[in-house]
């Protein structure tokens, strides 16, 4: 089987699995599977709301979030030429969390009580916080030329902003529960408006990243080679880091901090396919979407009728995957 045929089969498999998980999500919730099946066969007003206004947009929104994180993870790994890079590396998650905490305190509300406009405002606050964190990281590292300085600055900014978020929340202790939901990650508040917004942001991030994928291919050959091909490395990195910041902020603003998806998705693609960056970006997006859909389904099913934070599920699965990956690499020498 040729490489292009394998890639097409792999992408088709991801799409089929995403569709299967979307259908399965209609049956998993606080009600029993038998009740959900009855709702599908004999719909009424209540079942229509539960199935088509709550469960379906939730699984579609989860796919969009996972796709964004997979895309941003693959982009970050290409920019830093480091397979351990992930979307939160520049302090974007901590910056987004600080923006959300400030917006919640200003609105004197909780995440579950926010209307559509509030959700858009929450995402806007997360975007501003993530953009500020990215800008601080770049300033602290004195530009984007030194990847080691960028990584170190990102870690420092992440710790500092996390501490500031904790101090801000001390002024309003009743916001802690809402922020705990945000920090652990939850897809329970996704709606059609959220899924639409995430879908738009996904395409806004995907299209320019694909157009710049040749630049990522050139970076893998080394900075000197990339410059000899006529690339402006500072502009390329700034643009791609801006896209990573936007995509990560939109995802974090809607579901909170969901770890390991952006790290796992590109690794799973590389483990099974030999791809260039254009193919990797598409495949990692589809893989990330399926991963978060599956995690969302597990979070609803494991302790049904209650549900686990989806970020806890991805952390357990992602941590186990990385431990297995390290063990395999150490075993193979």
C-alpha positions as CSV (number, residue, x, y, z in Angstrom):
1,X,0.0,0.0,0.0
2,X,1.4,3.4,-1.0
3,X,2.0,6.2,1.5
4,X,-0.8,8.3,0.0
5,X,-3.2,5.4,0.1
6,X,-2.4,4.8,3.8
7,X,-2.8,8.5,4.6
8,X,-6.3,8.6,2.9
9,X,-7.3,5.4,4.7
10,X,-6.1,6.8,8.0
11,X,-8.0,10.1,7.5
12,X,-11.1,8.2,6.4
13,X,-10.8,6.1,9.5
14,X,-10.6,9.1,11.8
15,X,-13.7,10.7,10.1
16,X,-15.6,7.4,10.5
17,X,-14.6,7.1,14.1
18,X,-15.6,10.7,14.8
19,X,-19.1,10.0,13.3
20,X,-19.4,6.8,15.3
21,X,-18.5,8.6,18.5
22,X,-21.0,11.4,17.7
23,X,-23.7,8.9,17.3
24,X,-22.7,7.1,20.5
25,X,-22.8,10.3,22.4
26,X,-26.5,10.6,21.8
27,X,-27.0,7.5,24.0
28,X,-24.8,8.5,26.9
29,X,-25.9,10.9,29.6
30,X,-27.8,11.1,32.9
31,X,-30.5,8.9,31.5
32,X,-30.2,5.2,30.7
33,X,-29.2,3.9,27.3
34,X,-32.6,2.3,26.9
35,X,-34.3,5.7,27.6
36,X,-32.1,7.4,25.1
37,X,-32.9,4.7,22.5
38,X,-36.6,5.3,23.2
39,X,-36.1,9.0,22.8
40,X,-34.6,8.5,19.3
41,X,-37.4,6.2,18.2
42,X,-40.2,8.2,19.8
43,X,-39.1,11.8,20.1
44,X,-41.0,14.4,22.1
45,X,-40.2,17.9,23.2
46,X,-38.0,16.9,26.1
47,X,-36.0,14.3,24.2
48,X,-35.4,16.7,21.3
49,X,-33.9,19.2,23.6
50,X,-31.7,16.7,25.3
51,X,-30.5,14.9,22.2
52,X,-30.2,17.7,19.6
53,X,-29.7,20.8,21.8
54,X,-27.4,19.4,24.5
55,X,-25.7,16.1,23.6
56,X,-25.1,16.7,19.8
57,X,-23.6,20.2,20.1
58,X,-21.5,19.0,23.0
59,X,-19.8,16.2,21.0
60,X,-19.4,18.4,18.0
61,X,-17.9,21.2,20.1
62,X,-15.6,18.6,21.8
63,X,-14.4,17.5,18.3
64,X,-13.6,21.1,17.4
65,X,-11.7,21.7,20.6
66,X,-9.7,18.5,20.1
67,X,-9.0,19.4,16.5
68,X,-7.8,22.9,17.6
69,X,-5.5,21.4,20.2
70,X,-4.2,18.8,17.8
71,X,-3.5,21.5,15.2
72,X,-1.8,23.8,17.7
73,X,0.2,20.9,19.1
74,X,1.6,19.9,15.7
75,X,2.3,23.6,14.9
76,X,4.2,24.1,18.2
77,X,6.3,21.0,17.7
78,X,7.2,22.2,14.2
79,X,8.1,25.7,15.4
80,X,10.2,24.5,18.3
81,X,11.5,21.4,16.5
82,X,10.7,19.5,19.7
83,X,8.4,16.5,19.8
84,X,7.5,17.4,23.5
85,X,6.2,20.8,22.6
86,X,2.5,21.4,23.2
87,X,-0.1,24.2,22.8
88,X,0.3,25.4,26.4
89,X,4.1,25.8,26.2
90,X,4.1,29.6,26.0
91,X,2.0,30.2,29.0
92,X,-1.2,30.5,26.9
93,X,-3.3,28.3,29.2
94,X,-2.2,30.2,32.3
95,X,-2.9,33.5,30.5
96,X,-6.3,32.4,29.4
97,X,-7.1,31.2,32.9
98,X,-6.2,34.6,34.3
99,X,-8.4,36.3,31.7
100,X,-11.3,34.0,32.5
101,X,-10.8,34.5,36.3
102,X,-10.9,38.3,35.9
103,X,-13.9,38.2,33.6
104,X,-15.8,35.9,36.1
105,X,-15.1,38.3,39.0
106,X,-16.0,41.3,36.9
107,X,-19.3,39.6,35.8
108,X,-19.9,38.2,39.3
109,X,-21.2,35.1,37.7
110,X,-20.4,31.4,37.2
111,X,-19.6,29.6,34.0
112,X,-22.9,27.7,33.9
113,X,-24.9,30.9,34.2
114,X,-23.3,32.7,31.3
115,X,-25.6,33.2,28.2
116,X,-24.4,33.1,24.6
117,X,-23.0,36.7,24.8
118,X,-21.3,35.8,28.0
119,X,-19.7,32.7,26.4
120,X,-18.4,34.8,23.6
121,X,-17.1,37.3,26.2
122,X,-15.5,34.4,28.1
123,X,-13.7,33.3,25.0
124,X,-12.6,36.9,24.3
125,X,-11.2,37.2,27.8
126,X,-9.3,33.9,27.3
127,X,-7.9,35.1,24.0
128,X,-6.7,38.4,25.5
129,X,-5.1,36.6,28.4
130,X,-3.4,34.1,26.1
131,X,-2.2,36.9,23.8
132,X,-0.8,38.8,26.7
133,X,1.0,35.7,28.0
134,X,2.5,35.0,24.5
135,X,3.6,38.6,24.2
136,X,5.2,38.5,27.7
137,X,7.0,35.3,26.8
138,X,8.4,36.7,23.5
139,X,9.5,39.9,25.3
140,X,11.1,37.9,28.1
141,X,13.0,35.8,25.6
142,X,14.0,38.9,23.6
143,X,12.4,37.7,20.4
144,X,11.7,34.4,18.7
145,X,15.1,33.5,17.4
146,X,16.2,31.4,20.3
147,X,13.9,28.5,20.9
148,X,15.5,27.5,24.2
149,X,14.9,31.0,25.6
150,X,11.3,30.9,24.4
151,X,10.7,27.6,26.1
152,X,12.3,28.8,29.4
153,X,10.4,32.1,29.2
154,X,7.1,30.2,28.6
155,X,7.6,28.0,31.7
156,X,8.4,31.1,33.8
157,X,5.4,33.0,32.5
158,X,3.1,30.0,33.1
159,X,4.1,29.7,36.7
160,X,3.9,33.5,37.4
161,X,0.4,33.8,35.8
162,X,-0.9,30.7,37.6
163,X,0.2,32.3,40.9
164,X,-1.4,35.6,39.9
165,X,-4.7,33.8,39.1
166,X,-4.6,32.2,42.5
167,X,-4.1,35.6,44.2
168,X,-6.9,37.1,42.2
169,X,-9.3,34.3,43.2
170,X,-8.5,34.9,46.8
171,X,-10.4,38.2,46.5
172,X,-13.6,36.3,45.5
173,X,-13.7,32.8,47.1
174,X,-17.1,32.0,45.7
175,X,-15.6,32.0,42.2
176,X,-13.4,29.0,43.1
177,X,-15.9,26.4,42.2
178,X,-16.4,27.8,38.7
179,X,-12.7,28.1,38.2
180,X,-12.2,24.6,39.4
181,X,-14.5,23.4,36.7
182,X,-12.4,25.5,34.2
183,X,-9.1,24.3,35.4
184,X,-10.1,20.6,35.3
185,X,-11.8,21.0,32.0
186,X,-15.4,20.4,31.1
187,X,-17.4,20.0,27.9
188,X,-20.7,20.3,29.7
189,X,-21.3,23.9,28.8
190,X,-20.8,23.6,25.1
191,X,-23.8,24.7,23.0
192,X,-24.5,25.2,19.3
193,X,-23.1,28.8,19.5
194,X,-20.0,27.4,21.2
195,X,-19.5,24.7,18.5
196,X,-20.1,27.3,15.7
197,X,-17.5,29.7,17.2
198,X,-15.0,26.9,17.7
199,X,-15.6,25.7,14.1
200,X,-14.9,29.1,12.7
201,X,-11.7,29.6,14.8
202,X,-10.6,26.1,13.6
203,X,-10.8,27.1,10.0
204,X,-9.2,30.5,10.7
205,X,-6.3,28.7,12.2
206,X,-6.1,25.8,9.8
207,X,-6.0,27.6,6.5
208,X,-3.0,29.9,7.2
209,X,-1.1,27.1,9.0
210,X,-1.5,24.9,5.9
211,X,-0.2,27.8,3.7
212,X,2.8,28.1,6.0
213,X,3.4,24.3,6.2
214,X,6.4,24.5,3.7
215,X,8.0,26.8,6.2
216,X,7.7,24.2,8.9
217,X,9.2,21.6,6.6
218,X,12.1,24.0,6.0
219,X,12.6,24.5,9.7
220,X,13.1,20.8,10.2
221,X,16.2,21.1,8.0
222,X,17.7,23.7,10.3
223,X,17.5,27.5,10.5
224,X,20.4,28.1,8.2
225,X,18.8,26.0,5.5
226,X,15.5,27.7,6.0
227,X,17.1,31.1,5.7
228,X,18.9,30.1,2.5
229,X,15.5,29.2,1.0
230,X,14.4,32.8,1.5
231,X,12.3,32.4,4.6
232,X,12.1,35.1,7.3
233,X,12.3,33.0,10.4
234,X,11.1,35.7,12.9
235,X,8.0,36.5,10.8
236,X,7.3,32.8,10.3
237,X,7.6,32.0,14.0
238,X,5.6,35.0,15.1
239,X,2.8,34.2,12.7
240,X,2.6,30.6,13.7
241,X,2.9,31.4,17.4
242,X,0.0,33.8,17.0
243,X,-2.1,31.1,15.4
244,X,-1.2,28.7,18.2
245,X,-2.2,31.4,20.8
246,X,-5.5,32.1,19.1
247,X,-6.5,28.4,18.7
248,X,-5.4,27.5,22.2
249,X,-7.2,30.5,23.7
250,X,-10.5,29.6,21.9
251,X,-10.3,26.0,23.0
252,X,-9.4,26.9,26.6
253,X,-12.1,29.6,26.8
254,X,-14.8,27.1,25.9
255,X,-13.9,24.0,27.8
256,X,-11.1,25.0,30.2
257,X,-7.7,23.4,30.4
258,X,-7.6,20.0,28.7
259,X,-4.1,18.6,28.8
260,X,-2.2,16.1,26.6
261,X,-4.5,16.1,23.6
262,X,-2.2,18.6,21.7
263,X,0.8,16.5,22.7
264,X,-0.6,13.0,21.9
265,X,-2.3,13.7,18.6
266,X,0.8,14.6,16.6
267,X,2.7,11.6,18.2
268,X,0.0,9.2,17.3
269,X,0.1,10.4,13.7
270,X,3.9,10.1,13.5
271,X,3.8,6.6,15.1
272,X,1.6,5.3,12.3
273,X,2.4,7.5,9.2
274,X,5.4,9.1,7.5
275,X,4.1,12.6,6.7
276,X,5.2,16.1,5.9
277,X,3.8,19.0,7.9
278,X,0.9,19.7,5.6
279,X,-0.3,16.1,6.1
280,X,0.6,16.1,9.7
281,X,-1.5,19.3,10.5
282,X,-4.6,17.8,8.9
283,X,-4.1,14.3,10.4
284,X,-3.3,15.7,13.9
285,X,-6.4,17.9,13.8
286,X,-8.6,14.9,13.0
287,X,-6.9,12.7,15.6
288,X,-7.2,15.4,18.3
289,X,-10.9,15.7,17.6
290,X,-11.4,12.0,17.9
291,X,-9.4,11.9,21.1
292,X,-11.4,14.6,22.9
293,X,-14.7,13.1,21.6
294,X,-13.7,9.7,23.1
295,X,-12.5,11.4,26.4
296,X,-15.8,13.3,26.6
297,X,-17.8,10.0,26.1
298,X,-15.7,8.3,28.8
299,X,-16.1,11.2,31.2
300,X,-19.9,10.8,30.9
301,X,-20.0,7.0,31.0
302,X,-17.6,5.9,33.7
303,X,-19.5,7.3,36.7
304,X,-22.9,7.8,35.1
305,X,-25.2,9.5,35.9
306,X,-22.5,11.9,37.3
307,X,-19.5,12.8,35.1
308,X,-15.8,13.2,35.4
309,X,-13.9,16.3,34.4
310,X,-12.8,15.7,30.8
311,X,-9.4,17.2,31.6
312,X,-8.8,14.5,34.2
313,X,-9.6,11.8,31.7
314,X,-7.2,13.2,29.1
315,X,-4.5,13.6,31.7
316,X,-4.8,9.9,32.8
317,X,-4.9,8.6,29.3
318,X,-2.2,11.0,28.0
319,X,0.1,10.4,30.9
320,X,-0.2,6.6,30.5
321,X,0.5,7.0,26.8
322,X,3.6,9.0,27.4
323,X,4.9,6.5,30.0
324,X,4.4,3.7,27.5
325,X,6.1,5.7,24.8
326,X,9.1,6.4,27.1
327,X,9.3,2.8,28.1
328,X,9.3,1.6,24.5
329,X,12.0,4.1,23.5
330,X,14.2,3.1,26.5
331,X,13.7,-0.6,25.7
332,X,14.7,-0.1,22.0
333,X,17.7,1.9,23.1
